[in-house]
Amino acid sequence: MDILNGLMLGLESAMQPVTLLYCFIGVFLGTLIGVLPGIGALATISLLLPITYHIPPTAAIVMLAGVYYGAQYGGSTASILLNLPGTPSSAVACLDGYPMAKQGRAGVALFMTTIASFVGSMLGILALILFSPSIAELGLKFGPAEYFSMMLLGLIAASTMASGSPAKGLAMVVLGLLLGTVGTDVNSGVARFDFGVPELMDGINLVALAMGIFGVSEVISSINQVRESEVKEKITMRTMMPTRKDVRDSIMPMLRGTGIGSFFGALPGTGASIASFMSYAVEKKIAKDPSRFGKGAIEGVTAPESANNAAAQTAFVPTLSLGIPGDAVMALMLGALIIHGIQPGPLLMTQQPELFWGLIVSFGIGNIMLMVLNLPLIGVWVAILRIPYRVLYPAILVFISLGVYSVNNNTFDVLMVAAIGAVGYAMAVLKFEAAPMLLGFVLGPLMEENLRRSLLLARGDLMTFIERPISAGLLGFGAALLLWSIWGALKRTVRASELKKDFPEAA
């Protein structure tokens, strides 16, 4: 199926009333949780996973995707008005957005971020349309060995490129892989690591794990933080209108940001946050007057916003085309597809063309909805920022408990969420990132299945992973990435020891 026919099929699927309804719900909720600091797309998608059991697969995935890229739109609102990033990727918007607000130009900053988000998203969708078929065509040449090697590469990339210690990232990946082995073995039918608990024979519930590790732990982390939620800025359509200079100064930064975001979004383990920081760094580097940055430069707002929105769209390239999630949100999306009996990967485009192309077309429709929503409703988002956090967080805990109970009507899942939330909080305190663990948990069973299948076809010969060129190339790239990460860690250790030797009083 060529791209044009695919888009026509996708348009037919995306324009179904039920799909349009859930697309609107997704982008509205995404913008809302993006506006509210401390509530991310991960926690919201985790909360919505139980609902997807009761709606059609295409509508379910469209809604969850709308939450993800909708949060990129809303995240900049709190960054500009409160200097509190609604999402990690919108943290860069604080650097110049908040100074603009203090200068009385909050409306202009909010307007331009909406335009930049729209431009970045639409161009990111174009990249998704152009590159996904080519990647899927290459993926058709993959066998079990290539799938295993590719998933292994994705996990290495996710752990080594995560912020913080690469060793901790790898440890969390391994923990996720171990958690993925809990339950009944698909091949032999033997229960593994259930410790005599009947509820664990089906494995650890993905919904419970996601809600606990991201939702409950976030509530525990934020409960003692006192945040100023009083927004005094009055935003009107007149205050939102940019000058010609603002528009002229933003065009090229938006295009550069889109290019950077499209590239980093498609790489496993990077995503919108790195894309937005890289885009800001590039603009500051090439600016004629870098001293303007941090003091209200319009480029410092529009470039990162276009980058993180483009990255949010192209993040679906490896997830849909290869079945490899690039970050924790994409891992949840992968889990949602698997829940509905859909196997992401190269065959998705041929076996489920309505879902694949319907999802891509819905991205465009959703972004148009976001454009219409954000500009008139900025005043509403500002009002929502006044909700006290002491009211907000108990409500989130109630929704988490109801959501996870509704999946299996089992109180054990609620207790599991509470336990996982406590573990997630301890991990956050010890600076262990949860995202690599979730990737390991989702990909672990798929890796095990392809590993066994490969060895079965090769009669137990491990050399099959080296003898097949694509598999060998993927493993080699993964090994190089691992060695590069270890080398970087050793260099930092040596540099730190030299500094201690030269400046003992600093130590």
N, C-alpha and C positions, 0 to 999 in steps of 0.2 A: 504494500500500500504506500503510495507516494504521500508527500507532506500535504498537498492540497486536498486530496480525498480524505486524509486523516483529519484535517481541520474541519472539513464539512461534517464528518461523522461526529467529531467532538462537539461541534456547535449544536448538532441535533440532540446529543446527550446532555450537554450543559444547560440547554434552554428548557429542559423539562421543569415543570413548576416545583416539584419536590426538591430538585437539585438547586434551583435558584433560591428557594427558601433557606435551605441549609447553608448555602454559600453566604447569604446575607447574615444569618445567625453567626457563622464562623468569623466573618470579617468584623462584625459589630463587637462580638466578645473579644476578639483579638485586639482591637483598638482600645477597648475598655481596660483589659488587663495590662496592655502596654502603657496606658496612662498611669495606672496605679503602681507606684514603686514597690518592689518586693514581691510582686506576684508575676511570675514569668509564664511564658508559653508552655514550658514543660509541665508545671503544676496544673494549668488549665486543661491541656490536652489529656493529662492523666485523669482529671475529673470527668472529662467528656467521653473517655473510652467506653464506660459501661453503656452509654446512650447508643453507641454505634452498633450494639448488638441488635437493636430494634429498628434500624433504618437500612435502606438499600446501600450496598457497598460504595457505589460511586458518590452518593450524597454524603455518606459518612466520611470518606477520605477528603472530599471537597470541603466539608465543614472543618475538619482538623487542620487542613492546609490553610484555610482562611484565618484560623486562629494564629497560625505561625507567622504568615507574612503580614497579617493585620497588626500584630504586636509591634512589628518594625515601624509602622506608621505612628502608633500611639506612644511609643517609647520616648520620642523626642519631646513630647508635651511637658512632662514633669521635669525633664532635663533642662529645658529652657526656662520654665517658670519657677522651679524650686531648687534647681541645681541637684536634683535627685534623679538619676537615670532609671526610667521605667523598665528597660531591658539592658543587659550587659553591652549589647552592640550600640546602644544610644548614649553610652557614657561619654563618648567623644563630643556629642552635641552640647554637653555642659561647658566645654572649654570656651566656646565663642557664643553659644546660644544664651547662656545666663548673663554674660556681660551685655549682650544686646538687650535683654529684658531690663537690666538695670539702667540702660540708656533710654528706656521708654520705647524700644523697638521690638517688644515681644511679639506683637501681632505680625510684623514683617517676618520675623524668624520662623514663626509657626506656619505662615503662608508658604514661605520658600521651602521649608522642610517637606511640606505636603507635595509641592510640585516636584522637588528632587526625588522624593520617595516614588512618585508615580512614574517619572522618567526612568529611574533605575529599575523599577519593577518591570515595566513594559519592554525595555531593552533586554533585561534578563530573561524574560519569557521568550523573546526572539532567539536568544542564544540557546535556550532549552529546546525550542522547536528545531533549530538547525543541527544541533550536535547529538541529540538523543538518538535519532535513527541511525547515525553512523556508528555510535558506540554500541547500540543494540545489534547492528549487523556484524560488528567485530565479535560481540559476545556470543553469537550463534556458533562460533568455532570453538567455544569453550566446552570442555568436558568436566567431570568431577574433580580431576586433579587441578585444573585451572581455577575452578570455583574455590577450592580449598585454599590455593595459594593467594588468590585475590582477596579472600576474606581475611587471611592472615596478614596480608599487606595493609588492609584497611584498619585492622586492630593495632598494628604497630604504628601506623601513621597517627591514629587517634591518640595513642598513649604518649608517643614521643613529641608530638606537636602541641599537646595540651600545656596550659600554663602550669608552672611549678616544676617539681622534680619529675624527670622522666621515669625514674625508678618507681616512684609512687604511682605514676600513670600505668606502668606495666603491671604493678601489683594489683591495681584495681581491675585491669583487664582480666588477669588470671582469676581474681575473685568472681568476676562476672561469669567466666567460663565454668567455674566450679558450681556456682548457683544454677547454671543452665543444665547441669547433669542431674539435678535432683528430680526424682519422679521415675516413671516406668520407662525402661529402655525400649525404644521402638523396635529394635531387631529381635531381642530375646524375650521381651515381655516381663523381665525381672525388675522389681522395684529397687531403686538405688537411692541411698542416702535419705531415706524417708524417716529414719529413727523410730519406726513403729507408729508414726502418726498417719492415720489413713488419709487425712486431707492433703498430705504431701505426695501421695501416689501419682497425682496428676501434675506434679511439679509446682514450683512457686508461681503464683498468679502474677502475670506481667502488670496488670492494673494495680494490684496491691503494692508491688515493688516500686512502680513509678510514683504512685500517690505518696507512699511513705518516704521515699528517698528525696523527693523534690517538694512535695506539698507540706507534709507534717514537719519535716526538718526545717523548711523555710519559716514556718510559723514559729517554731521554737527559737530559731535564730533571731527573729525579728521582734519577739514579744517584749524584750527588755529595752529595745531601742526607742528613744523618744524622738519623734520626727515632727518638725514644724509643718503642719498641713494647711496653714492659713494662706490663701492666695489672694492677694490684694489687687493684682493686675486686672483691669477691666479691658476686655478684648472686644472690639467692634470691627465691622467690615472695613471701615475707613482706616483704622489703625493697622490693618493687615496688608494694605496695598503697598507693594515694593516700588522703589524708584527705578528709573531706566538703568541707572548705574548698578543697582542691585541685580537686575536681570542680566545685564551684560557681563557682570563679574561672575555670574553663576553658571553660565552656559557651558563653558569648557570644563570647569571643575566637576559639573554633573556628569559630563561624558567620560572624563577620566575616571571618576569614581565608579561609574557603571562598569567600565572595562576592568578595573581592579576587582570590584565585587564579583563580577561574572567569573573571573579566573579563580579567585580564592574560594568562592562558594562551591565550585565543582570539585575542589580537592578535599578528600576525606581528612577530618581532624582539624580543619581550619575554620571556615564559616564566616558569619557576618561580623563577629567582634574583631577578628584580625583584619578583615577587609576594611572596616571603618577606620581602624587605627592606621593602617597602611595608607589609605587614601588621604587622611589628614596629614600624615608625614610627607607624602609626595607634594601636596599643595603648599605646605610650608617651605619645602625645599626649593620649589621652582618659583615661589612668589618673589616679586620685585622688592617688596618690603615685608620680610618675615616678622618684623616686630609688631605688625598689626594683629597677628594671630594671638589668641588668648585675650584680646581686648574688644572683640565684637566683629571680627572679619566674617562677612557673609559666606565666603568660600569655605571657612572652617565649619560651617553648618551644612551647606548643600552637598559638598563632596562626600563626607562620610555617610550622610543619609542616603544618597543615591547608591553608594557602595554597599551598605548593609541590606538594602532592599533588593538590589540585583543579586547579592549573595544568597538571600533567602529563596529566590526563584531557582537559581542554578544549582542549589543544594539538592534539588530533586533529580538532577542528571544522573549521578551515580546510584541513587536510591532506586529510581524507577528502571533505569537501563541495565544496571548490573546487580541490583539487589544489595548494594553496599551502602549503609547509612554513613553519612559524613559526620554527624554529630548526634547528641542525645535525642533531640527532637525528631530527627530523621529515623532514629532507631525506634522511637515510639510509632512513627508513621509506618515503618516496616512491620512492627508488631500488629498494628491495626489491620494491615493488608492480610497478614497471615491468619489473624483471627477470623477473617471472612473467607478463608480458604483460597486466597489469591497469592501466588508465588511471584514476588517481584524478580525481575531479571530480564535477560534478552528476549525471552519468549512472551513477556507481558504485552509487548506491542502487537504481537500477532495473535495471541490467545485471548487477550482482553482489550481489543482496540478501542471499544467504547469507553472503558474506564480510563485508559491511558490518554487518549486525545480529549476526552471529556474533562479530565482533570486539568490539562494544559489550557484548554479554552476557558475553563472556569477561573483560572488565574487572571486572565485578562478581564473577565466580567467582574471578578472580585475587586480588582484594582480600580476599576471604574466606580464601583460602589464605594470604595474607600475614599476616592477623590470627592465624590458627592457627599459622603458622610462627614469627612474631616473638616472641610472648610466651614459649613454652616454650624456644625455642632461643637466647635472649639469651646464656646461658652459653656456647653453642657459638660465637656470633659473637665473644664476648670472647676465647675461646681462639684463634680464627683471627687476631685482632689481634696475637698473639705471634709469628706467622711472620716471620722476618727478611726484610728487603727484598732482601738479597743473594741469597736463594733465589728470591724471587718474580719479580723482573724478568727473569732469564735464561729462566725458564719461559715468561713472556709472549712474549719474542722468538721462542722456538721455535714456539709456537702460531701466532704471526703468520705466520712463514715457511711452516709447513705449511698454514695456512688459505688463503693467497693462491696457493700452488702448486697446491692441489687444484682451484681454479676452472678453469684451462685446462691444467694439467699443463705449465706453461711456466716455466723458470727466469728468463726475462726479467721476469716479474711480480715475482719475489722481489727482483731487482736494482732494479726500479722502486720497490718499497716502501722499500728502503734509501735510495735517492736522495731520495724524497719525504720520508722521515723526517728526513733531514739538513736539507732545505729547511724543513720544519715547525719544527725546533728553531731555525733561524736566524730564522724569522718570529716565534717566541715571544720570542726575545732582543730583537728590534727592536720588540716590542709590536704586531705585526700579528696580528689575530685570524683564525683559520682558518675559523671558522663561516661568515662571509659568503662566503668563497671556495667552500665546499662548496655553499651555496645557489645561487650563480651557476653552478657546474658542473652541478648537477642540473637547474636551470630553464632554462639556456641553450639547449639543443637544442629544448625545448618552446617557448620564446619565439621562436626563429628559425622554427620550423615555423608557428606561428600568425601571425607577421609576414608571412611569404611568402604564406600562404593569404589573409590580409586584403588584401594588395596585389594578389594575383591576382584576387580577387573585385571589387576596386575599380578594376581596370585601372591599377594603379600610382599611384592618387591617395592621397597621404598624409592628405588631409583626412578620409578615412573614420574616422580615430581621433578626430577632433574632432566630426564630424557626428553620430555615434552617442552619444546622451545618457549611457548608462552608461559607455562608454569615456571620454568627455570628463570625466565626474565623477571617475573613478578617476585619470586623468592629472592633473587639477587638484589632487586631494588629494595625489598624489605630489609635484607641484611645490611645493605649500604646505609639505609635510613637509621637503623639501629646503631651501627658503628659511628655514624655521624653524631648521633645524640649522645652516645657514651663519650666520644671525643670532646664534644662541647662541654659536658659536665666535668670532665677531667681538667679542661682548660680553666673553667671557672674556679675549680678547687685550687689549682696551682696559683692562679692570680690572687685569690683570697689569702693564701698562705704567704705569698710574697708581700702583700700589703701589710699583713700582720708583722712580718719581719722588718719591713722598712719603717712602719709606724706603729710600734708596740703600744703607744699610749692610746691609739684609736681602738685597739682590740679590747 
